[in-house]
């Protein structure tokens, strides 16, 4: 049987993972805010 040893992740891979998650979160927050602004403006134009 092969026993796989778990090595601790390198700090570079941890930083890449953290940066990816934070970038995705900030991008989704920015797109959500932009969407709300566009939708509000569109409804104000209809009135």
Number of C-alpha atoms within 10 A of each C-alpha: 3 4 5 6 6 6 6 6 8 8 9 9 10 11 11 11 12 12 12 11 12 12 12 12 12 11 12 12 12 12 12 12 12 12 12 12 11 12 12 11 11 11 9 9 8 6 5
